[in-house]
Amino acid sequence: MSETNLDQAAAVALLNDILETELAGVVRYTHYALMVFGHSRIPIVSWLRSEATTCLAHANEAGELVTHFGEHPSLKIGSLLETHKHGINDILLESLDAEKKGLELYQRLLDLVRNRSVLLEEYARKMIAEEETHLGEVNKMLRKPGEITQFPTD
């Protein structure tokens, strides 16, 4: 594979979009953690804070790749939607939508860099696998206890 065919500007633009999206995830999951109440609060808050930490790690990875290519990481944060719905299912559904958008960015990056950059292709594949796993976990959390069928997400 050769980076000579790599559209570096487009790759960096996508990496900055990923960086912004992941930073929005940090804010979103932190907010969700603050808004959980009830008997199951402690484990749910712990999971949400863990997700915020994961998003920050993902943002750092994207930013490091931007600087790897000698470019400037974005200082923006992706869009944040405040629905004022803070039930656990509402939070999980919002999370599912946001994670799907993030997955789409990683898939776009993979399409852009396939057979052009081993570094970016492996990064995109790893992140797609992580995001798909995370989406699967959220889907399981949306199911009723004892229900094995996937939660409808479309």
N, CA, C and O of each residue as an XYZ file, in Angstrom:
616
protein
N       0.836     -1.178      0.000
C       0.000      0.000      0.000
C       0.878      1.238      0.000
O       1.949      1.263      0.607
N       0.418      2.232     -0.671
C       1.183      3.454     -0.785
C       0.345      4.641     -0.343
O      -0.832      4.749     -0.686
N       0.959      5.519      0.415
C       0.241      6.712      0.844
C       0.246      7.771     -0.243
O      -0.298      8.856     -0.039
N       0.850      7.484     -1.402
C       0.865      8.468     -2.477
C      -0.525      8.686     -3.056
O      -0.811      9.766     -3.573
N      -1.391      7.687     -2.980
C      -2.750      7.826     -3.493
C      -3.726      8.279     -2.415
O      -4.922      8.408     -2.679
N      -3.236      8.519     -1.220
C      -4.087      8.912     -0.106
C      -4.487     10.377     -0.243
O      -3.634     11.247     -0.415
N      -5.774     10.641     -0.165
C      -6.263     12.019     -0.108
C      -6.128     12.467      1.345
O      -7.062     12.356      2.139
N      -4.948     12.972      1.668
C      -4.622     13.310      3.046
C      -5.561     14.380      3.601
O      -5.972     14.299      4.759
N      -5.898     15.367      2.799
C      -6.786     16.436      3.279
C      -8.150     15.872      3.665
O      -8.716     16.257      4.688
N      -8.676     14.969      2.855
C      -9.975     14.364      3.156
C      -9.875     13.469      4.391
O     -10.789     13.443      5.214
N      -8.771     12.738      4.520
C      -8.579     11.866      5.680
C      -8.492     12.698      6.957
O      -9.104     12.349      7.967
N      -7.742     13.786      6.920
C      -7.606     14.647      8.096
C      -8.948     15.296      8.430
O      -9.294     15.433      9.604
N      -9.699     15.692      7.419
C     -11.027     16.278      7.673
C     -11.932     15.263      8.380
O     -12.649     15.619      9.315
N     -11.899     14.009      7.938
C     -12.696     12.972      8.596
C     -12.198     12.703     10.012
O     -12.995     12.521     10.932
N     -10.889     12.680     10.182
C     -10.333     12.487     11.524
C     -10.767     13.616     12.461
O     -11.059     13.373     13.632
N     -10.808     14.836     11.954
C     -11.273     15.948     12.782
C     -12.769     15.823     13.079
O     -13.207     16.170     14.176
N     -13.557     15.334     12.121
C     -14.976     15.070     12.385
C     -15.123     14.008     13.482
O     -15.972     14.120     14.367
N     -14.284     12.985     13.402
C     -14.295     11.922     14.421
C     -13.912     12.502     15.775
O     -14.558     12.215     16.783
N     -12.871     13.310     15.800
C     -12.426     13.959     17.035
C     -13.570     14.758     17.660
O     -13.831     14.637     18.857
N     -14.245     15.565     16.863
C     -15.357     16.383     17.357
C     -16.511     15.515     17.861
O     -17.116     15.812     18.891
N     -16.810     14.449     17.132
C     -17.897     13.545     17.514
C     -17.594     12.841     18.820
O     -18.468     12.712     19.678
N     -16.361     12.383     18.979
C     -15.973     11.704     20.209
C     -15.959     12.668     21.395
O     -16.333     12.286     22.504
N     -15.534     13.908     21.174
C     -15.582     14.888     22.259
C     -17.022     15.186     22.670
O     -17.305     15.389     23.851
N     -17.923     15.211     21.700
C     -19.348     15.375     22.025
C     -19.820     14.196     22.869
O     -20.647     14.363     23.766
N     -19.299     13.011     22.584
C     -19.644     11.831     23.379
C     -19.202     11.976     24.827
O     -19.908     11.548     25.740
N     -18.036     12.578     25.041
C     -17.560     12.817     26.407
C     -18.572     13.688     27.153
O     -18.958     13.383     28.281
N     -18.988     14.759     26.514
C     -19.945     15.681     27.140
C     -21.290     14.992     27.356
O     -21.886     15.100     28.428
N     -21.760     14.287     26.331
C     -23.074     13.635     26.397
C     -23.117     12.593     27.513
O     -24.028     12.607     28.341
N     -22.129     11.683     27.538
C     -22.130     10.637     28.559
C     -21.930     11.206     29.965
O     -22.492     10.685     30.928
N     -21.145     12.255     30.086
C     -20.971     12.899     31.385
C     -22.301     13.486     31.850
O     -22.680     13.336     33.011
N     -22.998     14.148     30.949
C     -24.312     14.720     31.278
C     -25.290     13.617     31.676
O     -25.986     13.728     32.685
N     -25.337     12.558     30.878
C     -26.239     11.452     31.204
C     -25.957     10.912     32.606
O     -26.883     10.649     33.373
N     -24.684     10.749     32.932
C     -24.316     10.204     34.243
C     -24.829     11.083     35.379
O     -25.180     10.588     36.451
N     -24.868     12.364     35.138
C     -25.364     13.290     36.164
C     -26.881     13.242     36.318
O     -27.419     13.669     37.339
N     -27.566     12.724     35.304
C     -29.025     12.781     35.279
C     -29.707     11.463     35.616
O     -30.929     11.359     35.502
N     -28.948     10.458     36.029
C     -29.541      9.157     36.342
C     -29.925      9.108     37.819
O     -29.139      9.464     38.697
N     -31.151      8.659     38.068
C     -31.645      8.537     39.435
C     -32.343      7.192     39.585
O     -32.697      6.561     38.589
N     -32.538      6.762     40.793
C     -33.273      5.536     41.054
C     -32.384      4.436     41.609
O     -31.197      4.635     41.868
N     -32.992      3.269     41.783
C     -32.330      2.127     42.421
C     -31.079      1.645     41.699
O     -30.127      1.196     42.338
N     -31.073      1.734     40.390
C     -29.941      1.214     39.606
C     -28.919      2.292     39.275
O     -28.085      2.094     38.391
N     -28.964      3.412     39.954
C     -28.129      4.546     39.612
C     -26.635      4.219     39.586
O     -25.955      4.563     38.619
N     -26.119      3.579     40.599
C     -24.670      3.407     40.732
C     -24.063      2.625     39.560
O     -23.097      3.111     38.972
N     -24.567      1.453     39.192
C     -23.939      0.760     38.059
C     -24.148      1.474     36.722
O     -23.281      1.417     35.850
N     -25.274      2.136     36.555
C     -25.523      2.841     35.300
C     -24.613      4.058     35.179
O     -24.046      4.308     34.115
N     -24.474      4.811     36.262
C     -23.578      5.965     36.261
C     -22.148      5.514     35.994
O     -21.421      6.163     35.242
N     -21.747      4.419     36.601
C     -20.405      3.887     36.376
C     -20.192      3.557     34.899
O     -19.149      3.883     34.332
N     -21.180      2.912     34.279
C     -21.077      2.561     32.860
C     -21.013      3.821     32.004
O     -20.201      3.899     31.082
N     -21.857      4.804     32.296
C     -21.869      6.038     31.507
C     -20.547      6.786     31.636
O     -20.045      7.324     30.649
N     -19.987      6.827     32.821
C     -18.695      7.507     32.996
C     -17.576      6.752     32.282
O     -16.637      7.359     31.768
N     -17.684      5.436     32.254
C     -16.720      4.632     31.505
C     -16.817      4.942     30.011
O     -15.803      5.016     29.318
N     -18.040      5.120     29.523
C     -18.232      5.476     28.112
C     -17.640      6.851     27.810
O     -17.057      7.050     26.744
N     -17.783      7.796     28.733
C     -17.187      9.120     28.549
C     -15.665      9.005     28.456
O     -15.035      9.665     27.630
N     -15.089      8.173     29.300
C     -13.638      7.957     29.278
C     -13.201      7.324     27.959
O     -12.174      7.698     27.394
N     -13.985      6.366     27.476
C     -13.687      5.727     26.194
C     -13.741      6.745     25.060
O     -12.870      6.754     24.190
N     -14.752      7.595     25.067
C     -14.868      8.631     24.037
C     -13.656      9.558     24.062
O     -13.154      9.952     23.009
N     -13.187      9.908     25.251
C     -12.013     10.773     25.356
C     -10.780     10.079     24.779
O      -9.973     10.707     24.094
N     -10.639      8.788     25.055
C      -9.512      8.032     24.482
C      -9.617      8.004     22.950
O      -8.612      8.150     22.254
N     -10.820      7.819     22.436
C     -11.020      7.804     20.980
C     -10.709      9.182     20.378
O     -10.110      9.274     19.307
N     -11.117     10.239     21.066
C     -10.813     11.589     20.591
C      -9.304     11.813     20.547
O      -8.782     12.391     19.594
N      -8.612     11.354     21.580
C      -7.150     11.487     21.608
C      -6.497     10.734     20.457
O      -5.568     11.243     19.829
N      -6.976      9.524     20.176
C      -6.420      8.749     19.058
C      -6.594      9.489     17.741
O      -5.658      9.579     16.947
N      -7.785     10.014     17.510
C      -8.037     10.737     16.266
C      -7.150     11.977     16.180
O      -6.576     12.266     15.130
N      -7.043     12.701     17.282
C      -6.199     13.893     17.300
C      -4.733     13.578     17.062
O      -4.041     14.322     16.367
N      -4.257     12.483     17.633
C      -2.862     12.067     17.396
C      -2.621     11.760     15.927
O      -1.554     12.065     15.393
N      -3.600     11.161     15.275
C      -3.445     10.879     13.839
C      -3.449     12.166     13.017
O      -2.726     12.271     12.027
N      -4.252     13.135     13.417
C      -4.243     14.425     12.720
C      -2.851     15.036     12.795
O      -2.319     15.496     11.785
N      -2.255     15.043     13.993
C      -0.917     15.629     14.123
C       0.146     14.755     13.472
O       1.189     15.266     13.063
N      -0.092     13.445     13.366
C       0.822     12.554     12.646
C       1.013     13.050     11.217
O       2.112     12.978     10.666
N      -0.052     13.547     10.631
C      -0.002     14.041      9.252
C       0.361     15.520      9.179
O       0.235     16.144      8.125
N       0.817     16.082     10.311
C       1.290     17.464     10.312
C       0.177     18.489     10.235
O       0.389     19.617      9.789
N      -1.000     18.099     10.667
C      -2.148     19.008     10.604
C      -2.597     19.395     12.006
O      -2.067     18.903     13.002
N      -3.571     20.275     12.065
C      -4.045     20.848     13.325
C      -5.353     20.199     13.756
O      -6.330     20.227     13.008
N      -5.389     19.608     14.966
C      -6.642     19.012     15.447
C      -7.691     20.085     15.728
O      -7.374     21.187     16.175
N      -8.910     19.745     15.461
C     -10.027     20.650     15.667
C     -10.224     20.961     17.151
O      -9.991     20.112     18.011
N     -10.651     22.171     17.431
C     -11.018     22.568     18.786
C     -12.530     22.547     18.980
O     -13.031     22.929     20.038
N     -13.250     22.104     17.964
C     -14.708     22.083     18.040
C     -15.194     20.819     18.735
O     -14.474     19.828     18.863
N     -16.425     20.894     19.170
C     -17.117     19.729     19.723
C     -18.308     19.469     18.824
O     -19.006     20.400     18.422
N     -18.543     18.204     18.508
C     -19.665     17.840     17.643
C     -20.994     18.267     18.235
O     -21.067     18.708     19.382
N     -22.031     18.133     17.446
C     -23.352     18.591     17.876
C     -23.845     17.812     19.089
O     -23.604     16.615     19.241
N     -24.536     18.540     19.932
C     -25.116     17.967     21.146
C     -26.614     18.244     21.128
O     -27.046     19.378     20.924
N     -27.389     17.204     21.343
C     -28.834     17.314     21.360
C     -29.321     17.154     22.787
O     -29.051     16.140     23.431
N     -30.028     18.135     23.272
C     -30.609     18.046     24.615
C     -32.107     17.858     24.464
O     -32.829     18.792     24.115
N     -32.565     16.653     24.728
C     -33.988     16.351     24.591
C     -34.735     16.541     25.908
O     -35.966     16.546     25.933
N     -33.995     16.696     26.995
C     -34.573     16.793     28.341
C     -35.315     15.519     28.726
O     -36.171     15.538     29.610
N     -34.988     14.417     28.065
C     -35.511     13.102     28.428
C     -34.369     12.354     29.096
O     -33.334     12.113     28.474
N     -34.550     11.987     30.352
C     -33.444     11.389     31.090
C     -33.778     10.032     31.678
O     -33.096      9.566     32.590
N     -34.826      9.389     31.163
C     -35.067      8.008     31.542
C     -33.977      7.134     30.939
O     -33.390      7.495     29.919
N     -33.705      6.013     31.543
C     -32.627      5.138     31.068
C     -32.842      4.745     29.608
O     -31.901      4.801     28.817
N     -34.055      4.351     29.237
C     -34.310      3.988     27.837
C     -34.078      5.167     26.906
O     -33.516      4.999     25.824
N     -34.503      6.358     27.314
C     -34.277      7.556     26.494
C     -32.779      7.793     26.298
O     -32.327      8.073     25.188
N     -32.028      7.681     27.370
C     -30.578      7.866     27.304
C     -29.961      6.829     26.370
O     -29.116      7.161     25.539
N     -30.382      5.584     26.508
C     -29.823      4.523     25.659
C     -30.192      4.724     24.191
O     -29.367      4.487     23.309
N     -31.408      5.154     23.925
C     -31.818      5.407     22.539
C     -31.038      6.569     21.932
O     -30.621      6.501     20.776
N     -30.841      7.629     22.703
C     -30.030      8.751     22.221
C     -28.590      8.299     21.993
O     -27.959      8.684     21.009
N     -28.083      7.488     22.898
C     -26.733      6.958     22.774
C     -26.603      6.121     21.504
O     -25.621      6.233     20.771
N     -27.599      5.288     21.257
C     -27.601      4.437     20.070
C     -27.522      5.278     18.800
O     -26.740      4.972     17.899
N     -28.324      6.332     18.726
C     -28.305      7.209     17.552
C     -26.944      7.881     17.374
O     -26.404      7.926     16.269
N     -26.401      8.396     18.463
C     -25.111      9.076     18.394
C     -24.005      8.104     18.000
O     -23.128      8.454     17.210
N     -24.034      6.899     18.536
C     -23.005      5.911     18.223
C     -23.093      5.465     16.762
O     -22.068      5.199     16.133
N     -24.299      5.382     16.227
C     -24.459      5.036     14.806
C     -23.807      6.095     13.919
O     -23.187      5.769     12.906
N     -23.950      7.357     14.302
C     -23.333      8.443     13.535
C     -21.808      8.352     13.606
O     -21.118      8.583     12.614
N     -21.296      8.014     14.783
C     -19.849      7.831     14.915
C     -19.355      6.664     14.084
O     -18.321      6.759     13.424
N     -20.090      5.563     14.113
C     -19.736      4.394     13.312
C     -19.687      4.748     11.834
O     -18.796      4.307     11.109
N     -20.645      5.543     11.395
C     -20.683      5.964      9.993
C     -19.417      6.734      9.604
O     -18.901      6.561      8.499
N     -18.918      7.580     10.506
C     -17.679      8.315     10.226
C     -16.491      7.370     10.072
O     -15.676      7.533      9.164
N     -16.396      6.383     10.960
C     -15.299      5.419     10.854
C     -15.413      4.601      9.568
O     -14.400      4.287      8.944
N     -16.618      4.261      9.175
C     -16.810      3.512      7.925
C     -16.430      4.370      6.717
O     -15.845      3.873      5.755
N     -16.765      5.658      6.776
C     -16.373      6.564      5.689
C     -14.851      6.670      5.606
O     -14.281      6.705      4.516
N     -14.205      6.721      6.765
C     -12.740      6.784      6.785
C     -12.156      5.522      6.170
O     -11.228      5.592      5.365
N     -12.695      4.373      6.545
C     -12.201      3.118      5.982
C     -12.357      3.107      4.466
O     -11.436      2.709      3.752
N     -13.495      3.535      3.975
C     -13.714      3.585      2.525
C     -12.700      4.497      1.844
O     -12.217      4.188      0.755
N     -12.381      5.607      2.478
C     -11.448      6.575      1.910
C     -10.013      6.056      1.863
O      -9.285      6.320      0.906
N      -9.608      5.317      2.897
C      -8.191      4.956      3.023
C      -7.879      3.517      2.622
O      -6.713      3.124      2.592
N      -8.907      2.728      2.314
C      -8.695      1.317      1.960
C      -7.664      1.203      0.833
O      -7.783      1.841     -0.213
N      -6.655      0.375      1.082
C      -5.556      0.133      0.137
C      -4.726      1.381     -0.161
O      -4.032      1.441     -1.176
N      -4.799      2.367      0.717
C      -4.024      3.593      0.536
C      -3.132      3.909      1.739
O      -2.088      4.544      1.595
N      -3.553      3.460      2.933
C      -2.780      3.710      4.143
C      -3.045      2.585      5.139
O      -4.156      2.442      5.649
N      -2.018      1.795      5.406
C      -2.155      0.710      6.376
C      -2.504      1.277      7.743
O      -3.381      0.753      8.430
N      -1.822      2.343      8.139
C      -2.056      2.959      9.435
C      -3.525      3.339      9.608
O      -4.156      2.949     10.591
N      -4.059      4.085      8.674
C      -5.436      4.559      8.804
C      -6.451      3.451      8.571
O      -7.527      3.454      9.170
N      -6.115      2.508      7.707
C      -7.040      1.398      7.469
C      -7.169      0.534      8.724
O      -8.276      0.159      9.112
N      -6.050      0.222      9.349
C      -6.092     -0.583     10.578
C      -6.789      0.179     11.707
O      -7.558     -0.405     12.470
N      -6.523      1.461     11.809
C      -7.195      2.295     12.815
C      -8.714      2.265     12.591
O      -9.478      2.033     13.528
N      -9.139      2.497     11.365
C     -10.577      2.530     11.064
C     -11.220      1.185     11.356
O     -12.303      1.135     11.938
N     -10.570      0.092     10.962
C     -11.123     -1.245     11.229
C     -11.262     -1.506     12.735
O     -12.279     -2.026     13.195
N     -10.235     -1.140     13.480
C     -10.274     -1.336     14.940
C     -11.421     -0.542     15.556
O     -12.145     -1.045     16.416
N     -11.578      0.697     15.110
C     -12.622      1.547     15.679
C     -14.016      1.070     15.262
O     -14.957      1.155     16.051
N     -14.154      0.579     14.050
C     -15.439      0.032     13.605
C     -15.803     -1.169     14.466
O     -16.949     -1.305     14.895
N     -14.839     -2.034     14.717
C     -15.104     -3.205     15.570
C     -15.523     -2.765     16.965
O     -16.461     -3.329     17.528
N     -14.856     -1.778     17.532
C     -15.213     -1.282     18.865
C     -16.608     -0.677     18.870
O     -17.396     -0.928     19.782
N     -16.912      0.119     17.855
C     -18.227      0.766     17.796
C     -19.337     -0.255     17.578
O     -20.409     -0.130     18.170
N     -19.103     -1.255     16.747
C     -20.112     -2.291     16.535
C     -20.354     -3.081     17.820
O     -21.491     -3.431     18.136
N     -19.287     -3.358     18.552
C     -19.426     -4.046     19.834
C     -20.224     -3.188     20.809
O     -21.106     -3.684     21.509
N     -19.909     -1.913     20.846
C     -20.620     -1.006     21.747
C     -22.100     -0.916     21.360
O     -22.967     -0.949     22.235
N     -22.392     -0.806     20.087
C     -23.788     -0.769     19.643
C     -24.525     -2.043     20.053
O     -25.692     -1.993     20.443
N     -23.846     -3.170     19.963
C     -24.445     -4.435     20.382
C     -24.758     -4.450     21.868
O     -25.796     -4.965     22.282
N     -23.861     -3.885     22.675
C     -24.092     -3.822     24.120
C     -25.277     -2.920     24.448
O     -26.113     -3.259     25.286
N     -25.341     -1.780     23.785
C     -26.470     -0.873     24.026
C     -27.767     -1.551     23.598
O     -28.788     -1.426     24.275
N     -27.729     -2.268     22.479
C     -28.913     -2.986     22.015
C     -29.364     -3.997     23.062
O     -30.559     -4.124     23.328
N     -28.424     -4.710     23.651
C     -28.767     -5.681     24.699
C     -29.374     -4.988     25.916
O     -30.285     -5.522     26.548
N     -28.875     -3.813     26.240
C     -29.395     -3.083     27.395
C     -30.826     -2.595     27.151
O     -31.593     -2.417     28.097
N     -31.177     -2.381     25.898
C     -32.524     -1.923     25.566
C     -33.561     -3.049     25.576
O     -34.765     -2.788     25.588
N     -33.093     -4.294     25.570
C     -34.016     -5.429     25.578
C     -34.606     -5.630     26.969
O     -33.981     -5.309     27.980
N     -35.796     -6.155     26.997
C     -36.417     -6.510     28.275
C     -35.719     -7.750     28.823
O     -35.253     -8.585     28.047
N     -35.639     -7.884     30.137
C     -35.016     -9.086     30.717
C     -35.639    -10.362     30.148
O     -36.861    -10.493     30.071
N     -34.787    -11.280     29.757
C     -35.223    -12.547     29.199
C     -35.498    -12.506     27.704
O     -35.762    -13.544     27.098
N     -35.442    -11.335     27.107
C     -35.709    -11.186     25.679
C     -34.408    -11.331     24.906
O     -33.446    -10.609     25.167
N     -34.369    -12.253     23.963
C     -33.144    -12.500     23.213
C     -33.122    -11.785     21.867
O     -32.054    -11.492     21.332
N     -34.296    -11.508     21.327
C     -34.391    -10.863     20.018
C     -33.839     -9.454     20.084
O     -34.079     -8.731     21.051
N     -33.094     -9.060     19.049
C     -32.506     -7.730     19.019
C     -33.578     -6.652     19.126
O     -34.692     -6.797     18.622
N     -33.205     -5.568     19.798
C     -34.070     -4.406     19.895
C     -34.099     -3.737     18.528
O     -33.043     -3.525     17.931
N     -35.287     -3.399     18.013
C     -35.345     -2.749     16.685
C     -34.720     -1.354     16.737
O     -35.112     -0.519     17.552
N     -33.752     -1.114     15.864
C     -33.013      0.154     15.908
C     -33.273      1.046     14.721
O     -32.709      2.138     14.656
N     -34.082      0.645     13.798
C     -34.320      1.517     12.626
C     -35.604      2.271     12.727
O     -35.941      3.039     11.827
